[in-house]
Amino acid sequence: MIPAAFEYARAESIDHAIELLGGADDAKILAGGHSLLPLMKTRLAQPSLLVDISRIGDLSYVREDGDMVAIGALTRHHDVANSELLQQVAPIVADTASRIGDPQVRHVGTIGGSIAHADPAGDMGTVMVALGAQFAISAAAGATRTVAAGDFFQGLFQADLAANEVLTEIRVPKTSGGWSYLKFNRRAIDWAMVGVAAVQQNGSAAVALTNMGETPLRAAGVEEALAGGADPATASARADEGAAPPSDAFGSAEYRREVSKVLVRRALEETLG
Ligand SMILES: Cc1cc2nc3c(=O)[nH]c(=O)nc-3n(C[C@H](O)[C@H](O)[C@H](O)COP(=O)(O)OP(=O)(O)OC[C@H]3O[C@@H](n4cnc5c(N)ncnc54)[C@H](O)[C@@H]3O)c2cc1C
């Protein structure tokens, strides 16, 4: 439970962080540390340099940006959950943040850390995929790029994010239709054994799944069935199409497949009802 030795540097700005990241091939960004430090303590991660971005003040905000809401990557789950703007115009984001972990996790963990970590059991990535969010990324020499949430998650804990890049902003569309994020877990503090995000946008419903594969997944079969006029009960039968859920101490893959169908039906009833 003691991490391997590492160097520590505190970044004063995004550019400074990118410069510091160039100091070691295996350098890692430290934001809230709630995912990274447990990995380091168990030595599943052994970066030789930690670049602490947690004091970069201008990366913590929630603000309106036309028909989107921009959220700074260092905004803590607690602040996302309590943002009146998000509660009004993108309520699924605020509600999901309010149900991540426990108060300690929500006061320290950041939305950017949660997304960059690309844990398939993480709640926020699934909501981002359902919403069609955009992620702003900064790289060396002032370069910036934007990646759609649907392209960002590439594999188990693998994101489209180079070692010397910083995720700076999350942009979510304003929504006015129904929505639901349901997670099935044994205790409130636990990660989702299965989660479902459903959002009604422009007359159709987007549905995405948590912990049903190596990345957050779009439930394409469900969306296709809904577009063809199926009711929630019929569409939800296709919830696990294309999914590859894990088997672990909490449940088998087969169990997760069944749970996903029940959760999708309930999420659609909430969203469309
Ligand atoms: C007890 C407990 C319960 C939890 N329960 C839940 C839960 O129910 N649902 C859920 O979704 N999550 C849960 N979590 C996970 C929690 O949400 C994440 O640990 C947290 O949000 C990660 O954010 P962080 O700022 O702590 O990231 P860090 O731990 O600091 O970083 C995580 C990873 O992302 C990278 N990174 C961080 N910020 C950036 C950035 N801006 N740009 C590029 N890379 C970056 C880091 O290098 C690292 O690889 C739980 C965690 C704990 C400890």
The ligand as an ORCA input file, in Angstrom:
! r2SCAN-3c Opt
* xyz 0 1
  C     -14.499      5.309     -2.758
  C     -14.707      5.735     -4.184
  C     -15.964      5.599     -4.749
  C     -16.190      6.000     -6.072
  N     -17.416      5.829     -6.608
  C     -17.641      6.211     -7.900
  C     -18.933      6.077     -8.490
  O     -19.899      5.662     -7.861
  N     -19.066      6.449     -9.778
  C     -18.022      6.962    -10.523
  O     -18.208      7.285    -11.686
  N     -16.806      7.110     -9.979
  C     -16.593      6.748     -8.690
  N     -15.361      6.905     -8.139
  C     -14.281      7.425     -8.994
  C     -14.176      8.931     -8.870
  O     -15.243      9.540     -9.518
  C     -12.864      9.269     -9.556
  O     -11.844      8.715     -8.759
  C     -12.597     10.703     -9.695
  O     -13.611     11.416    -10.311
  C     -11.355     10.888    -10.558
  O     -11.089     12.270    -10.585
  P      -9.769     12.774     -9.941
  O      -9.801     14.244    -10.123
  O      -9.605     12.260     -8.567
  O      -8.710     12.118    -10.936
  P      -7.189     11.555    -10.687
  O      -7.294     10.385     -9.788
  O      -6.357     12.697    -10.219
  O      -6.846     11.183    -12.144
  C      -7.416     10.062    -12.786
  C      -6.728      9.833    -14.123
  O      -7.058     10.862    -15.043
  C      -5.900     11.605    -15.439
  N      -6.339     12.995    -15.455
  C      -6.981     13.653    -14.455
  N      -7.330     14.888    -14.847
  C      -6.898     15.019    -16.121
  C      -6.996     16.069    -17.080
  N      -7.611     17.234    -16.820
  N      -6.444     15.866    -18.304
  C      -5.827     14.701    -18.602
  N      -5.740     13.655    -17.741
  C      -6.266     13.822    -16.507
  C      -4.836     11.271    -14.405
  O      -3.513     11.355    -14.944
  C      -5.199      9.849    -14.043
  O      -4.690      8.963    -15.013
  C     -15.121      6.540     -6.830
  C     -13.850      6.690     -6.250
  C     -13.633      6.302     -4.951
  C     -12.271      6.478     -4.341
*
